[in-house]
Amino acid sequence: MTQVNVTAYNKNFLGTLPFSNTSINILLAASTAISWTVPGDATQIFRACFRASSTAEIWVRLNGTAQVPTSNTVTSVPNQEFIPLCDAKYIKGGDTLSFISTGTPQVGVSLLQVQNNI
């Protein structure tokens, strides 16, 4: 995969982050998983900031298809997490993120490159 030109993080920002020039916005359909492949290659590590409204119930899964939990059961789904109002994770170029919700919330993901291991 080719390298993607993205906004790099700089420690001099002192807690302030620049706008991302690589981001997505999704309006989810109820109970339907949708996937997105992170641009770039595995040498690029990104800070992915997930945002959703406070009433949204969204699950995201890394490199797999997101699943809605089954009522009244405990299910182990590797690399799947519930997205809180605002959360950040580290991901690599080429990773796939899958999103699902029982409702129709909007979710946004903004990337900032934090490392390039070339």
N, CA, C and O atoms as a printed pandas DataFrame, in Angstrom:
     atom_number atom_name residue_name chain_id  residue_number  x_coord  y_coord  z_coord
0              1         N          MET        A               1    0.827   -1.169    0.000
1              2        CA          MET        A               1    0.000    0.000    0.000
2              3         C          MET        A               1    0.883    1.246    0.000
3              4         O          MET        A               1    2.013    1.200    0.486
4              5         N          THR        A               2    0.395    2.328   -0.524
5              6        CA          THR        A               2    1.173    3.550   -0.577
6              7         C          THR        A               2    1.049    4.335    0.721
7              8         O          THR        A               2    0.062    4.220    1.449
8              9         N          GLN        A               3    2.061    5.126    0.988
9             10        CA          GLN        A               3    2.038    5.992    2.163
10            11         C          GLN        A               3    0.980    7.076    1.987
11            12         O          GLN        A               3    0.769    7.559    0.875
12            13         N          VAL        A               4    0.321    7.457    3.064
13            14        CA          VAL        A               4   -0.711    8.476    3.034
14            15         C          VAL        A               4   -0.191    9.715    3.743
15            16         O          VAL        A               4    0.372    9.615    4.832
16            17         N          ASN        A               5   -0.375   10.876    3.138
17            18        CA          ASN        A               5    0.043   12.130    3.743
18            19         C          ASN        A               5   -1.029   12.572    4.738
19            20         O          ASN        A               5   -2.136   12.937    4.342
20            21         N          VAL        A               6   -0.700   12.538    6.017
21            22        CA          VAL        A               6   -1.650   12.926    7.059
22            23         C          VAL        A               6   -1.002   13.935    7.995
23            24         O          VAL        A               6    0.215   14.118    7.983
24            25         N          THR        A               7   -1.819   14.580    8.797
25            26        CA          THR        A               7   -1.315   15.517    9.786
26            27         C          THR        A               7   -0.581   14.757   10.875
27            28         O          THR        A               7   -1.132   13.826   11.463
28            29         N          ALA        A               8    0.649   15.143   11.149
29            30        CA          ALA        A               8    1.461   14.475   12.172
30            31         C          ALA        A               8    1.246   15.133   13.532
31            32         O          ALA        A               8    1.015   16.339   13.624
32            33         N          TYR        A               9    1.325   14.324   14.581
33            34        CA          TYR        A               9    1.217   14.838   15.943
34            35         C          TYR        A               9    2.562   15.385   16.380
35            36         O          TYR        A               9    3.599   14.801   16.064
36            37         N          ASN        A              10    2.563   16.495   17.099
37            38        CA          ASN        A              10    3.780   17.110   17.588
38            39         C          ASN        A              10    3.615   17.380   19.080
39            40         O          ASN        A              10    2.620   17.979   19.487
40            41         N          LYS        A              11    4.560   16.956   19.893
41            42        CA          LYS        A              11    4.458   17.124   21.350
42            43         C          LYS        A              11    4.364   18.591   21.770
43            44         O          LYS        A              11    3.910   18.874   22.879
44            45         N          ASN        A              12    4.775   19.520   20.930
45            46        CA          ASN        A              12    4.706   20.941   21.260
46            47         C          ASN        A              12    3.275   21.477   21.307
47            48         O          ASN        A              12    3.060   22.609   21.741
48            49         N          PHE        A              13    2.303   20.692   20.870
49            50        CA          PHE        A              13    0.918   21.154   20.885
50            51         C          PHE        A              13    0.352   21.226   22.312
51            52         O          PHE        A              13   -0.699   21.834   22.514
52            53         N          LEU        A              14    1.014   20.626   23.296
53            54        CA          LEU        A              14    0.607   20.675   24.705
54            55         C          LEU        A              14   -0.874   20.378   24.906
55            56         O          LEU        A              14   -1.599   21.182   25.492
56            57         N          GLY        A              15   -1.319   19.233   24.423
57            58        CA          GLY        A              15   -2.698   18.813   24.618
58            59         C          GLY        A              15   -3.659   19.298   23.554
59            60         O          GLY        A              15   -4.826   18.908   23.558
60            61         N          THR        A              16   -3.200   20.136   22.646
61            62        CA          THR        A              16   -4.037   20.631   21.564
62            63         C          THR        A              16   -3.683   19.873   20.298
63            64         O          THR        A              16   -2.514   19.792   19.921
64            65         N          LEU        A              17   -4.684   19.325   19.651
65            66        CA          LEU        A              17   -4.436   18.551   18.441
66            67         C          LEU        A              17   -4.876   19.328   17.204
67            68         O          LEU        A              17   -5.858   20.069   17.257
68            69         N          PRO        A              18   -4.161   19.166   16.091
69            70        CA          PRO        A              18   -4.561   19.845   14.855
70            71         C          PRO        A              18   -5.765   19.147   14.229
71            72         O          PRO        A              18   -6.102   18.025   14.607
72            73         N          PHE        A              19   -6.415   19.813   13.270
73            74        CA          PHE        A              19   -7.462   19.163   12.501
74            75         C          PHE        A              19   -6.845   18.020   11.709
75            76         O          PHE        A              19   -5.707   18.122   11.251
76            77         N          SER        A              20   -7.571   16.959   11.552
77            78        CA          SER        A              20   -7.114   15.818   10.773
78            79         C          SER        A              20   -7.492   16.019    9.314
79            80         O          SER        A              20   -8.596   16.467    9.005
80            81         N          ASN        A              21   -6.562   15.683    8.414
81            82        CA          ASN        A              21   -6.922   15.722    6.998
82            83         C          ASN        A              21   -7.300   14.331    6.499
83            84         O          ASN        A              21   -7.482   14.126    5.299
84            85         N          THR        A              22   -7.416   13.373    7.425
85            86        CA          THR        A              22   -7.884   12.032    7.099
86            87         C          THR        A              22   -8.917   11.637    8.136
87            88         O          THR        A              22   -8.573   11.260    9.256
88            89         N          SER        A              23  -10.194   11.724    7.755
89            90        CA          SER        A              23  -11.258   11.397    8.695
90            91         C          SER        A              23  -12.450   10.830    7.932
91            92         O          SER        A              23  -12.576   11.004    6.720
92            93         N          ILE        A              24  -13.315   10.151    8.669
93            94        CA          ILE        A              24  -14.538    9.613    8.077
94            95         C          ILE        A              24  -15.728    9.996    8.947
95            96         O          ILE        A              24  -15.589   10.224   10.148
96            97         N          ASN        A              25  -16.880   10.062    8.329
97            98        CA          ASN        A              25  -18.142   10.295    9.015
98            99         C          ASN        A              25  -19.125    9.248    8.514
99           100         O          ASN        A              25  -19.264    9.052    7.306
100          101         N          ILE        A              26  -19.804    8.575    9.431
101          102        CA          ILE        A              26  -20.699    7.475    9.073
102          103         C          ILE        A              26  -22.056    7.695    9.736
103          104         O          ILE        A              26  -22.127    8.069   10.907
104          105         N          LEU        A              27  -23.124    7.463    8.987
105          106        CA          LEU        A              27  -24.467    7.361    9.544
106          107         C          LEU        A              27  -24.815    5.884    9.468
107          108         O          LEU        A              27  -25.080    5.356    8.388
108          109         N          LEU        A              28  -24.814    5.222   10.613
109          110        CA          LEU        A              28  -25.027    3.768   10.641
110          111         C          LEU        A              28  -26.485    3.395   10.379
111          112         O          LEU        A              28  -27.401    4.110   10.785
112          113         N          ALA        A              29  -26.683    2.282    9.706
113          114        CA          ALA        A              29  -28.002    1.682    9.550
114          115         C          ALA        A              29  -28.170    0.673   10.681
115          116         O          ALA        A              29  -27.213   -0.012   11.043
116          117         N          ALA        A              30  -29.354    0.576   11.233
117          118        CA          ALA        A              30  -29.596   -0.296   12.389
118          119         C          ALA        A              30  -29.199   -1.737   12.115
119          120         O          ALA        A              30  -29.589   -2.329   11.109
120          121         N          SER        A              31  -28.415   -2.286   13.033
121          122        CA          SER        A              31  -28.005   -3.704   13.030
122          123         C          SER        A              31  -27.291   -4.146   11.755
123          124         O          SER        A              31  -27.352   -5.318   11.383
124          125         N          THR        A              32  -26.612   -3.207   11.082
125          126        CA          THR        A              32  -25.882   -3.515    9.861
126          127         C          THR        A              32  -24.428   -3.072   10.030
127          128         O          THR        A              32  -24.154   -1.883   10.198
128          129         N          ALA        A              33  -23.511   -4.016    9.985
129          130        CA          ALA        A              33  -22.089   -3.685   10.136
130          131         C          ALA        A              33  -21.571   -3.012    8.869
131          132         O          ALA        A              33  -21.956   -3.370    7.756
132          133         N          ILE        A              34  -20.699   -2.038    9.057
133          134        CA          ILE        A              34  -20.032   -1.372    7.940
134          135         C          ILE        A              34  -18.551   -1.308    8.268
135          136         O          ILE        A              34  -18.176   -1.062    9.414
136          137         N          SER        A              35  -17.707   -1.529    7.264
137          138        CA          SER        A              35  -16.256   -1.564    7.489
138          139         C          SER        A              35  -15.557   -0.451    6.743
139          140         O          SER        A              35  -16.044    0.046    5.728
140          141         N          TRP        A              36  -14.400   -0.069    7.267
141          142        CA          TRP        A              36  -13.543    0.946    6.653
142          143         C          TRP        A              36  -12.097    0.513    6.838
143          144         O          TRP        A              36  -11.692    0.123    7.933
144          145         N          THR        A              37  -11.325    0.583    5.763
145          146        CA          THR        A              37   -9.911    0.235    5.833
146          147         C          THR        A              37   -9.095    1.514    6.026
147          148         O          THR        A              37   -9.232    2.473    5.267
148          149         N          VAL        A              38   -8.252    1.512    7.047
149          150        CA          VAL        A              38   -7.400    2.654    7.352
150          151         C          VAL        A              38   -6.413    2.834    6.198
151          152         O          VAL        A              38   -5.760    1.869    5.801
152          153         N          PRO        A              39   -6.288    4.048    5.652
153          154        CA          PRO        A              39   -5.353    4.254    4.545
154          155         C          PRO        A              39   -3.906    4.095    5.007
155          156         O          PRO        A              39   -3.601    4.219    6.193
156          157         N          GLY        A              40   -3.027    3.820    4.052
157          158        CA          GLY        A              40   -1.608    3.688    4.368
158          159         C          GLY        A              40   -1.184    2.242    4.507
159          160         O          GLY        A              40   -1.889    1.327    4.081
160          161         N          ASP        A              41   -0.021    2.048    5.110
161          162        CA          ASP        A              41    0.481    0.683    5.297
162          163         C          ASP        A              41    0.877    0.471    6.750
163          164         O          ASP        A              41    0.816    1.396    7.560
164          165         N          ALA        A              42    1.281   -0.746    7.074
165          166        CA          ALA        A              42    1.524   -1.139    8.463
166          167         C          ALA        A              42    2.689   -0.393    9.112
167          168         O          ALA        A              42    2.856   -0.477   10.329
168          169         N          THR        A              43    3.506    0.338    8.334
169          170        CA          THR        A              43    4.581    1.122    8.941
170          171         C          THR        A              43    4.056    2.426    9.524
171          172         O          THR        A              43    4.775    3.104   10.258
172          173         N          GLN        A              44    2.813    2.791    9.211
173          174        CA          GLN        A              44    2.222    4.031    9.712
174          175         C          GLN        A              44    1.302    3.728   10.884
175          176         O          GLN        A              44    0.376    2.926   10.762
176          177         N          ILE        A              45    1.556    4.364   12.011
177          178        CA          ILE        A              45    0.737    4.193   13.204
178          179         C          ILE        A              45   -0.025    5.496   13.425
179          180         O          ILE        A              45    0.547    6.585   13.375
180          181         N          PHE        A              46   -1.336    5.359   13.673
181          182        CA          PHE        A              46   -2.208    6.516   13.811
182          183         C          PHE        A              46   -2.890    6.540   15.166
183          184         O          PHE        A              46   -3.107    5.503   15.793
184          185         N          ARG        A              47   -3.221    7.736   15.599
185          186        CA          ARG        A              47   -4.134    7.954   16.720
186          187         C          ARG        A              47   -5.496    8.124   16.070
187          188         O          ARG        A              47   -5.722    9.082   15.330
188          189         N          ALA        A              48   -6.397    7.199   16.345
189          190        CA          ALA        A              48   -7.758    7.277   15.807
190          191         C          ALA        A              48   -8.674    7.778   16.914
191          192         O          ALA        A              48   -8.830    7.122   17.944
192          193         N          CYS        A              49   -9.274    8.933   16.702
193          194        CA          CYS        A              49  -10.195    9.502   17.688
194          195         C          CYS        A              49  -11.618    9.205   17.237
195          196         O          CYS        A              49  -12.042    9.653   16.171
196          197         N          PHE        A              50  -12.348    8.457   18.041
197          198        CA          PHE        A              50  -13.730    8.089   17.745
198          199         C          PHE        A              50  -14.650    9.060   18.463
199          200         O          PHE        A              50  -14.461    9.340   19.647
200          201         N          ARG        A              51  -15.651    9.576   17.751
201          202        CA          ARG        A              51  -16.620   10.485   18.360
202          203         C          ARG        A              51  -18.031   10.069   17.974
203          204         O          ARG        A              51  -18.294    9.650   16.847
204          205         N          ALA        A              52  -18.926   10.197   18.939
205          206        CA          ALA        A              52  -20.337    9.901   18.712
206          207         C          ALA        A              52  -21.137   10.691   19.746
207          208         O          ALA        A              52  -20.571   11.210   20.708
208          209         N          SER        A              53  -22.440   10.779   19.549
209          210        CA          SER        A              53  -23.262   11.501   20.508
210          211         C          SER        A              53  -23.350   10.714   21.819
211          212         O          SER        A              53  -23.055    9.520   21.863
212          213         N          SER        A              54  -23.756   11.397   22.864
213          214        CA          SER        A              54  -23.813   10.760   24.183
214          215         C          SER        A              54  -24.884    9.679   24.261
215          216         O          SER        A              54  -24.860    8.858   25.179
216          217         N          THR        A              55  -25.820    9.660   23.323
217          218        CA          THR        A              55  -26.881    8.651   23.346
218          219         C          THR        A              55  -26.607    7.497   22.384
219          220         O          THR        A              55  -27.403    6.562   22.295
220          221         N          ALA        A              56  -25.502    7.556   21.672
221          222        CA          ALA        A              56  -25.188    6.506   20.690
222          223         C          ALA        A              56  -24.672    5.253   21.374
223          224         O          ALA        A              56  -23.943    5.328   22.364
224          225         N          GLU        A              57  -25.051    4.114   20.846
225          226        CA          GLU        A              57  -24.544    2.823   21.306
226          227         C          GLU        A              57  -23.881    2.156   20.113
227          228         O          GLU        A              57  -24.546    1.538   19.281
228          229         N          ILE        A              58  -22.565    2.288   20.041
229          230        CA          ILE        A              58  -21.814    1.840   18.875
230          231         C          ILE        A              58  -20.715    0.882   19.316
231          232         O          ILE        A              58  -20.017    1.125   20.300
232          233         N          TRP        A              59  -20.576   -0.203   18.575
233          234        CA          TRP        A              59  -19.503   -1.163   18.780
234          235         C          TRP        A              59  -18.535   -1.037   17.608
235          236         O          TRP        A              59  -18.961   -0.884   16.464
236          237         N          VAL        A              60  -17.244   -1.100   17.887
237          238        CA          VAL        A              60  -16.235   -1.089   16.830
238          239         C          VAL        A              60  -15.319   -2.289   17.029
239          240         O          VAL        A              60  -14.961   -2.634   18.155
240          241         N          ARG        A              61  -14.945   -2.920   15.916
241          242        CA          ARG        A              61  -14.070   -4.083   15.976
242          243         C          ARG        A              61  -12.892   -3.881   15.034
243          244         O          ARG        A              61  -13.053   -3.416   13.906
244          245         N          LEU        A              62  -11.707   -4.236   15.516
245          246        CA          LEU        A              62  -10.486   -4.134   14.737
246          247         C          LEU        A              62  -10.254   -5.435   13.980
247          248         O          LEU        A              62  -10.199   -6.510   14.577
248          249         N          ASN        A              63  -10.118   -5.328   12.657
249          250        CA          ASN        A              63   -9.790   -6.464   11.785
250          251         C          ASN        A              63  -10.753   -7.644   11.927
251          252         O          ASN        A              63  -10.330   -8.798   11.996
252          253         N          GLY        A              64  -12.021   -7.346   11.969
253          254        CA          GLY        A              64  -13.083   -8.353   12.022
254          255         C          GLY        A              64  -14.411   -7.648   11.830
255          256         O          GLY        A              64  -14.446   -6.423   11.724
256          257         N          THR        A              65  -15.493   -8.389   11.783
257          258        CA          THR        A              65  -16.826   -7.802   11.616
258          259         C          THR        A              65  -17.464   -7.584   12.976
259          260         O          THR        A              65  -17.586   -8.517   13.769
260          261         N          ALA        A              66  -17.872   -6.341   13.245
261          262        CA          ALA        A              66  -18.507   -6.004   14.522
262          263         C          ALA        A              66  -19.829   -6.742   14.674
263          264         O          ALA        A              66  -20.537   -6.990   13.698
264          265         N          GLN        A              67  -20.152   -7.090   15.929
265          266        CA          GLN        A              67  -21.373   -7.825   16.226
266          267         C          GLN        A              67  -22.117   -7.150   17.370
267          268         O          GLN        A              67  -21.505   -6.685   18.332
268          269         N          VAL        A              68  -23.428   -7.100   17.260
269          270        CA          VAL        A              68  -24.257   -6.606   18.364
270          271         C          VAL        A              68  -24.339   -7.716   19.398
271          272         O          VAL        A              68  -24.601   -8.862   19.034
272          273         N          PRO        A              69  -24.123   -7.418   20.679
273          274        CA          PRO        A              69  -24.221   -8.454   21.714
274          275         C          PRO        A              69  -25.628   -9.051   21.769
275          276         O          PRO        A              69  -26.618   -8.375   21.489
276          277         N          THR        A              70  -25.690  -10.323   22.133
277          278        CA          THR        A              70  -26.960  -11.015   22.267
278          279         C          THR        A              70  -27.523  -10.765   23.659
279          280         O          THR        A              70  -26.788  -10.783   24.646
280          281         N          SER        A              71  -28.810  -10.534   23.733
281          282        CA          SER        A              71  -29.469  -10.236   24.998
282          283         C          SER        A              71  -29.293  -11.364   26.012
283          284         O          SER        A              71  -29.446  -12.539   25.680
284          285         N          ASN        A              72  -28.970  -10.991   27.257
285          286        CA          ASN        A              72  -28.879  -11.887   28.393
286          287         C          ASN        A              72  -27.831  -13.003   28.233
287          288         O          ASN        A              72  -27.996  -14.097   28.772
288          289         N          THR        A              73  -26.754  -12.714   27.489
289          290        CA          THR        A              73  -25.656  -13.667   27.353
290          291         C          THR        A              73  -24.332  -12.918   27.463
291          292         O          THR        A              73  -24.261  -11.711   27.228
292          293         N          VAL        A              74  -23.307  -13.642   27.818
293          294        CA          VAL        A              74  -21.956  -13.091   27.843
294          295         C          VAL        A              74  -21.228  -13.659   26.638
295          296         O          VAL        A              74  -21.060  -14.873   26.518
296          297         N          THR        A              75  -20.796  -12.777   25.745
297          298        CA          THR        A              75  -20.153  -13.211   24.512
298          299         C          THR        A              75  -18.781  -12.575   24.420
299          300         O          THR        A              75  -18.642  -11.367   24.610
300          301         N          SER        A              76  -17.770  -13.373   24.130
301          302        CA          SER        A              76  -16.418  -12.858   23.942
302          303         C          SER        A              76  -16.199  -12.585   22.456
303          304         O          SER        A              76  -16.271  -13.495   21.630
304          305         N          VAL        A              77  -15.931  -11.321   22.128
305          306        CA          VAL        A              77  -15.646  -10.935   20.747
306          307         C          VAL        A              77  -14.283  -10.256   20.751
307          308         O          VAL        A              77  -14.172   -9.112   21.193
308          309         N          PRO        A              78  -13.239  -10.937   20.267
309          310        CA          PRO        A              78  -11.885  -10.369   20.292
310          311         C          PRO        A              78  -11.796   -9.048   19.526
311          312         O          PRO        A              78  -12.383   -8.898   18.455
312          313         N          ASN        A              79  -11.063   -8.109   20.085
313          314        CA          ASN        A              79  -10.787   -6.809   19.454
314          315         C          ASN        A              79  -12.028   -5.991   19.161
315          316         O          ASN        A              79  -12.022   -5.184   18.232
316          317         N          GLN        A              80  -13.097   -6.175   19.930
317          318        CA          GLN        A              80  -14.298   -5.354   19.781
318          319         C          GLN        A              80  -14.533   -4.593   21.080
319          320         O          GLN        A              80  -14.426   -5.144   22.175
320          321         N          GLU        A              81  -14.859   -3.305   20.928
321          322        CA          GLU        A              81  -15.111   -2.468   22.101
322          323         C          GLU        A              81  -16.299   -1.555   21.859
323          324         O          GLU        A              81  -16.630   -1.224   20.721
324          325         N          PHE        A              82  -16.931   -1.157   22.950
325          326        CA          PHE        A              82  -18.009   -0.176   22.935
326          327         C          PHE        A              82  -17.369    1.203   22.851
327          328         O          PHE        A              82  -16.444    1.496   23.608
328          329         N          ILE        A              83  -17.842    2.051   21.949
329          330        CA          ILE        A              83  -17.272    3.396   21.804
330          331         C          ILE        A              83  -17.953    4.337   22.788
331          332         O          ILE        A              83  -19.166    4.528   22.714
332          333         N          PRO        A              84  -17.206    4.918   23.695
333          334        CA          PRO        A              84  -17.790    5.962   24.546
334          335         C          PRO        A              84  -17.889    7.275   23.762
335          336         O          PRO        A              84  -17.561    7.318   22.577
336          337         N          LEU        A              85  -18.328    8.315   24.407
337          338        CA          LEU        A              85  -18.537    9.623   23.762
338          339         C          LEU        A              85  -17.323   10.070   22.953
339          340         O          LEU        A              85  -17.469   10.521   21.817
340          341         N          CYS        A              86  -16.142    9.950   23.522
341          342        CA          CYS        A              86  -14.910   10.314   22.817
342          343         C          CYS        A              86  -13.818    9.380   23.299
343          344         O          CYS        A              86  -13.561    9.288   24.499
344          345         N          ASP        A              87  -13.184    8.697   22.384
345          346        CA          ASP        A              87  -12.166    7.732   22.743
346          347         C          ASP        A              87  -11.093    7.740   21.665
347          348         O          ASP        A              87  -11.383    8.027   20.503
348          349         N          ALA        A              88   -9.855    7.427   22.038
349          350        CA          ALA        A              88   -8.759    7.356   21.068
350          351         C          ALA        A              88   -8.047    6.021   21.215
351          352         O          ALA        A              88   -7.835    5.535   22.326
352          353         N          LYS        A              89   -7.686    5.441   20.094
353          354        CA          LYS        A              89   -6.960    4.175   20.036
354          355         C          LYS        A              89   -5.830    4.323   19.029
355          356         O          LYS        A              89   -5.867    5.201   18.168
356          357         N          TYR        A              90   -4.813    3.452   19.141
357          358        CA          TYR        A              90   -3.753    3.402   18.150
358          359         C          TYR        A              90   -4.078    2.314   17.143
359          360         O          TYR        A              90   -4.424    1.195   17.520
360          361         N          ILE        A              91   -3.967    2.642   15.857
361          362        CA          ILE        A              91   -4.191    1.682   14.791
362          363         C          ILE        A              91   -3.105    1.852   13.732
363          364         O          ILE        A              91   -2.372    2.841   13.740
364          365         N          LYS        A              92   -3.005    0.883   12.821
365          366        CA          LYS        A              92   -2.002    0.927   11.759
366          367         C          LYS        A              92   -2.675    1.071   10.405
367          368         O          LYS        A              92   -3.831    0.684   10.230
368          369         N          GLY        A              93   -1.941    1.632    9.448
369          370        CA          GLY        A              93   -2.431    1.669    8.080
370          371         C          GLY        A              93   -2.720    0.256    7.611
371          372         O          GLY        A              93   -1.966   -0.668    7.917
372          373         N          GLY        A              94   -3.801    0.080    6.874
373          374        CA          GLY        A              94   -4.192   -1.245    6.396
374          375         C          GLY        A              94   -5.125   -1.994    7.330
375          376         O          GLY        A              94   -5.750   -2.970    6.916
376          377         N          ASP        A              95   -5.237   -1.553    8.609
377          378        CA          ASP        A              95   -6.196   -2.169    9.522
378          379         C          ASP        A              95   -7.619   -1.891    9.032
379          380         O          ASP        A              95   -7.862   -0.910    8.330
380          381         N          THR        A              96   -8.547   -2.759    9.408
381          382        CA          THR        A              96   -9.955   -2.557    9.074
382          383         C          THR        A              96  -10.738   -2.333   10.354
383          384         O          THR        A              96  -10.582   -3.071   11.327
384          385         N          LEU        A              97  -11.581   -1.308   10.349
385          386        CA          LEU        A              97  -12.478   -1.040   11.466
386          387         C          LEU        A              97  -13.900   -1.350   11.021
387          388         O          LEU        A              97  -14.323   -0.932    9.943
388          389         N          SER        A              98  -14.630   -2.079   11.843
389          390        CA          SER        A              98  -16.014   -2.419   11.558
390          391         C          SER        A              98  -16.887   -1.813   12.651
391          392         O          SER        A              98  -16.558   -1.897   13.835
392          393         N          PHE        A              99  -18.000   -1.204   12.251
393          394        CA          PHE        A              99  -18.896   -0.517   13.176
394          395         C          PHE        A              99  -20.287   -1.127   13.089
395          396         O          PHE        A              99  -20.725   -1.547   12.018
396          397         N          ILE        A             100  -20.985   -1.171   14.240
397          398        CA          ILE        A             100  -22.373   -1.637   14.258
398          399         C          ILE        A             100  -23.103   -1.007   15.440
399          400         O          ILE        A             100  -22.497   -0.688   16.462
400          401         N          SER        A             101  -24.409   -0.836   15.282
401          402        CA          SER        A             101  -25.271   -0.318   16.337
402          403         C          SER        A             101  -26.679   -0.842   16.101
403          404         O          SER        A             101  -27.034   -1.184   14.973
404          405         N          THR        A             102  -27.479   -0.908   17.153
405          406        CA          THR        A             102  -28.877   -1.308   16.967
406          407         C          THR        A             102  -29.718   -0.112   16.532
407          408         O          THR        A             102  -30.840   -0.278   16.054
408          409         N          GLY        A             103  -29.176    1.088   16.697
409          410        CA          GLY        A             103  -29.859    2.302   16.271
410          411         C          GLY        A             103  -29.242    2.839   14.984
411          412         O          GLY        A             103  -28.599    2.103   14.236
412          413         N          THR        A             104  -29.445    4.131   14.737
413          414        CA          THR        A             104  -28.900    4.760   13.536
414          415         C          THR        A             104  -28.054    5.989   13.900
415          416         O          THR        A             104  -28.312    7.084   13.401
416          417         N          PRO        A             105  -27.050    5.813   14.762
417          418        CA          PRO        A             105  -26.241    6.957   15.190
418          419         C          PRO        A             105  -25.215    7.367   14.140
419          420         O          PRO        A             105  -24.921    6.633   13.196
420          421         N          GLN        A             106  -24.691    8.559   14.343
421          422        CA          GLN        A             106  -23.588    9.043   13.539
422          423         C          GLN        A             106  -22.305    8.853   14.328
423          424         O          GLN        A             106  -22.282    9.026   15.547
424          425         N          VAL        A             107  -21.241    8.495   13.627
425          426        CA          VAL        A             107  -19.940    8.315   14.268
426          427         C          VAL        A             107  -18.891    8.946   13.366
427          428         O          VAL        A             107  -18.998    8.901   12.141
428          429         N          GLY        A             108  -17.887    9.529   13.985
429          430        CA          GLY        A             108  -16.775   10.108   13.248
430          431         C          GLY        A             108  -15.462    9.544   13.758
431          432         O          GLY        A             108  -15.314    9.253   14.945
432          433         N          VAL        A             109  -14.510    9.395   12.845
433          434        CA          VAL        A             109  -13.173    8.933   13.200
434          435         C          VAL        A             109  -12.172    9.869   12.535
435          436         O          VAL        A             109  -12.228   10.086   11.325
436          437         N          SER        A             110  -11.257   10.424   13.327
437          438        CA          SER        A             110  -10.214   11.312   12.813
438          439         C          SER        A             110   -8.855   10.684   13.082
439          440         O          SER        A             110   -8.599   10.197   14.183
440          441         N          LEU        A             111   -7.984   10.693   12.078
441          442        CA          LEU        A             111   -6.656   10.104   12.220
442          443         C          LEU        A             111   -5.581   11.173   12.326
443          444         O          LEU        A             111   -5.631   12.193   11.639
444          445         N          LEU        A             112   -4.610   10.928   13.196
445          446        CA          LEU        A             112   -3.386   11.707   13.267
446          447         C          LEU        A             112   -2.236   10.724   13.275
447          448         O          LEU        A             112   -2.213    9.804   14.093
448          449         N          GLN        A             113   -1.275   10.904   12.371
449          450        CA          GLN        A             113   -0.133    9.996   12.340
450          451         C          GLN        A             113    0.784   10.314   13.507
451          452         O          GLN        A             113    1.179   11.464   13.699
452          453         N          VAL        A             114    1.127    9.283   14.297
453          454        CA          VAL        A             114    1.992    9.481   15.451
454          455         C          VAL        A             114    3.343    8.822   15.271
455          456         O          VAL        A             114    4.279    9.123   16.012
456          457         N          GLN        A             115    3.465    7.916   14.288
457          458        CA          GLN        A             115    4.730    7.242   14.088
458          459         C          GLN        A             115    4.788    6.675   12.685
459          460         O          GLN        A             115    3.779    6.221   12.146
460          461         N          ASN        A             116    5.963    6.704   12.102
461          462        CA          ASN        A             116    6.192    6.094   10.805
462          463         C          ASN        A             116    7.460    5.270   10.919
463          464         O          ASN        A             116    8.545    5.824   11.090
464          465         N          ASN        A             117    7.338    3.959   10.826
465          466        CA          ASN        A             117    8.464    3.047   11.038
466          467         C          ASN        A             117    9.136    2.642    9.728
467          468         O          ASN        A             117    9.293    1.450    9.461
468          469         N          ILE        A             118    9.526    3.599    8.920
469          470        CA          ILE        A             118   10.185    3.267    7.660
470          471         C          ILE        A             118   11.656    3.051    7.912
471          472         O          ILE        A             118   12.406    2.760    6.980
